[in-house]
Amino acid sequence: AGQKTVENLFGAFSLGVDQPFRLGDWVNVEGQVSGTVERTGMRSTRIRTAERTLVTIPNGKLAEMRLETFAARDRFLFSTKVGLVYGTTATQLRAVVSGIEQVLDQQPTVHRESRVVRFSSLGPSSLDLEVVATFTSTTFEAFRDVRQEVLLGILEAVEREGASLAFPTQTIQLEDGRRDGRPARAGEVGTAPTGAPEGTSREGTSREDTSRQDTSRQDTSRAAR
């Protein structure tokens, strides 16, 4: 117990000297715990998660863990994919790309050197545009507002050029007739001959003919007696 106490005291001292985070900072601890630093004591540090739970980590252990703090971030990354329907012309595609570039340029906090708007791929059900940019924002809340304005601007740029956003689709081609792709012929087993009542197969018709012949033979035998 005494050894653990000494480790936690040294951990608190190390955290105080290095200052990897401050009270109120949003941190990520080795991808396992994310939240706001609420308190740093001599023995442990408490982190409030997004689910409003409180996680307590001993300082001796915390000082040896990988810490990621978002408070020191100088830019926020915006990255999205815009899928347009097949049938969009090359002229429309170029106009949409140009329109999205203008939307990004109109944001005062955009880092222009990081801006990328390119036709990236022919997707399974869409023509894909890659949109990437970084923004200089002081808080994540401010970046959320910028992100919303950019997304709305992208929608307006697509609508203005008469294009449409794509969604996952699948086209299924159905063929009538046999499984091998050839149309079934009249008279084949399982197919009604020409002129037969609906729902009557060739096999069913043959059975009816045989039954009638048997009945006719019985009538002839009785008449002979």
N, C-alpha and C positions, 0 to 999 in steps of 0.2 A: 504493500500500500504506500509506503514511504517513497519507494522508487517511482511509482506512478505519479505521485504528487510532485516530485522533483521534475519529472519529464514534462508535466503539464505547465509548471512554472517556467521552465526553459522554453516551452512552446509559446507561451504567452509573451515572453520576452522577445522571441524571434519574430512573432507576428507584429509586435509593436515596433520593432526596428525596421523590418522590411516593409511593413504596411501594404500587403498585397490587396487589401480592401479596407473600406471604412464603413462605419455604421450607415445603414441605408442603401448600401450598394447591392445590386443584384449579382449573385455569384453562382457558379456551377462547380461542384466539388466532384471531380473525377467522373462526371456524367451520371452520378448516382443521386445527388441532392442539388436542387436548384431553388433559389429563393433569395429573400432580402435579409441581410445581416441585421439582426435586431439587438444583439448584445454580445460583447466580448469581455469575459471575466478572467480571473487569474487561473481558473481551472478549465473552463470550456467556453465554446462559442455557440450561440443559438441562431438558427436560421429559420425564418418563416417562409414556408413554401407557398406556391400558388393555390394549393388546396387549403391553405390557412392552418396547416399543421406546423408544429414547432419541432425542429430537429436539433438536438444537442450533440456536439462533437467535441471530444477532449482536445485541448490545445496541443498536447504532445503528438497526437495522431494527425491533427489538422495541419501542423507545420510540415509534415512529411508528405502530404497529399498534393496532388495537382489541382491548383485553383485557377479558375477562369472568372474574371470579373468583367462585367459588361459596362461598368461605369466609365472605364478608361477608353471605351470605343470612340474613335473620332469620326467614323462614318457608319452608315447603315446600308446594307446591301439589299437592292431590289432585283428580283429575278423571277421571270414568269415566261410561260410559253403561250403564244396566241395561235390557235388553230383555225384556219379558214377553210370553207367547204371547197371540195373539188368542183371545178367549174368557174372558179375565180380566175379572171384573165390576168395575164402578166402585167398589163397596164394598171389594173386595179391593185395588184399586189405591190407594185412599185409605189403607187400613190398611198397605200396604207402604211408602208414602211416610212415614207417621208412624213406622213401625218403623225406617226408615233414619235419620230425624232423631234418634231416640233413640240409635241406635248412634253417631252422630257426637257427640252431646252427652255421652256417657259417656267420651269421650276427654279427659283433662285438658289436653292441649296444643292442642286445637282452638280456632281463632279464630272465635267464634260469629257475628260480624258477616259473615263471609265464607261461611257455610254456606248452600248452595242445594240443595234436593231438590225437584224439580218434574217433573210429567208434561209432557214437552217436545214429543213428536210422535207421529204415527201412521206408523210406518215401514212399509216394504214387507212385512216379515214379523214385526213385533213392535211392541208398545206401549212406547215409549222413555221412560225416566226419566233426567233429568240430575242428576248428583251431583257437587257441587263444594265444596271446603273447603280451608282452609290450616291448617297445623299449625306450631306453634313447636317446633322440634327443633334440638338443637345440632349434630348430625351427620346425614349421609345414612343411615348405618346405623341410627340411632334412628328415622328416618322410615320406613325399610323395615319395621320391626317394627310401627309404628302402621298403616301401609298394609295390612299383612297382617291385623291384627285388624279393621280396618274392612271389608275385603272379606269376611272370614268372617262378620262380623256382618250384612252385606247378604244373604248366602246364607241365613243363619238366618231373617232377617226375611221373605224370600220363601217359604221352606218353611213357616214358622209360619202364614202366611195361606192355605196351600193353593194358592199360585200356582206357576208354572213359568217358568224362563228359556227364552227363545226362541232359535232358531238359524235361519240362512237356509234357507228352504224355497221350493219352487215347485210349484204345482199345475197339471198338464197335463190338459186335458179331451179325451178321444178320442171320435170319432164314427164309427160303423159306416156303410159304404155309400160313396156317391159323394163326390167332393171338394167338390161344391157344397153339401153338407150334406143333400141329399135321399136317402132310402134307395133303393137300386137295386131295380128291378122285375124279376120273373121274366121271362125271354125277351129281355132286353137283352143286347147283345154283351158277352161276358166273364162272364155270369151264367148259371148252370145253371138250366134250367126246372124247374118243380115236378115231382118224381118222378124226375128224372134222377139217375144214380149220382153219388156225391160225386166232385168233381174234374172233372166233365164240363161244358163250357161250351155255350152256344147255338150258337156257331160250330162247335164240334167235332161237335155232334149233326147239324147240317145237312150237313156233309161226309160223315158216315157214311150218311145217307139217300141222297145222290146216288150214292155208290159202290154201294149195294145196287140202286138202279134200273138202273145201267149193267150190272150182273151179270145182272139179270133179263132185260134186253133181249137180251143175248148168248145166253142159254139159249133164248129164244123163237125167235131166228133160226136156231139149229142144228136145232131140232125141225122147223121148216118145211122145211129142206133134206132 
